[in-house]
Amino acid sequence: MDRKKIFLLFGAAWLSAALLTWFVYAKTTAPKAEKRITIMAAVRDLPVGARVRKTDLKQVSVLEKDLPKGAALKDSDALERVALYPVAANEPLTDSKLSKTTGSEGVSATIDDGMRAISVQITDTSGVAGLIQPNSRVDVMFTRPGSMAEAASSTILQDVKVLAVGRLTQAGQALDPKAARMPVVTLVVTPEDATKLELAKNQGKISLVLRNPLDRSTTPHASPVTTEILDPMISARLARARRGRTTNVTGQIPNLDDPRVWQELTGEKKVKDDDKEKLAEEAAKRKLAEKPKFVIDVYRGEKHTQERFND
């Protein structure tokens, strides 16, 4: 064998030995490069109830073995969610610390500053036959019950946002088969309007009027509508009475706030003279029966009695 072939064989053997030595060294002593994953973390401290915005997020890289359970891998996994617990700056965001705004835990974070959420019970008629959905816009009407002289209806709130219908906070959510048949609608109003609405709920009937979501106009406060608008004859009689053309036997303009005057004027129920006298006699008897008496406490040892005397 010539010298050239010997040198080639020797060089190949030396190169193979070097590669084998490096391979063994890399597998045994050299540090291993572990896989890393990018997740989302908080830029600043987030208090409880804070909604996560784009400016609150940043990317951090962690080892695959240190990946937190339920970590947000991209910004869409954390945006517009609500902090259920305090989150420190640079802390990874996880499902256990965030709630969706469509969930019951995160709904409160969707209420604007200075506003309040209040619920009203509805039926198929007062709730526009179930057409009201979360984020709808409605007007609130109040109807005061009573006789023809007392009943009235008016619009007390306009262009109000619907926060939820029952426990549904987003249009298109699946209905709960166990939900009540008479659900409640939660409205977002000012504190003053919340007080007004609560009073109306306990004094009469509340109804909701569905609006076009693009129609944000409001009308000036109008006078309540009374039952006179339902009967043209009553309306004409009241108009003449208010103009002073209809007077009572004394020649004075009748008091329209008096139910008996209303009954006589509208023909709802005629009040006879005999009935008037009877009512006056009954009132006099009640007044006499309610005449105050003197009560004297008498103590005889441990025995206690009361003596009553008339005037």
Secondary structure, DSSP 8 states (H G I E B T S, - for coil): --HHHHHHHHHHHHHHHHHHHHHHHHHHTS-----EEEEEEESS-B-TT-B--GGGEEEEEEEGGG--TTB--SGGGTTTEEESS-B-TT-B-BGGGEEETTSTTTGGGGS-TT-EEEEEE--TTTTGGGT--TT-EEEEEEEE-SSTTT-EEEEEEEEEEEEEETTB-STT----TTS-SS-EEEEEE-HHHHHHHHHHHHHSEEEEEE--TT----------EEGGGG-HHHHHHHHHHHTT-S--TTSS---TTSHHHHHHHH-SS---HHHHHHHHHHHHHHHHHT---EEEEEEETTEEEEEEE--
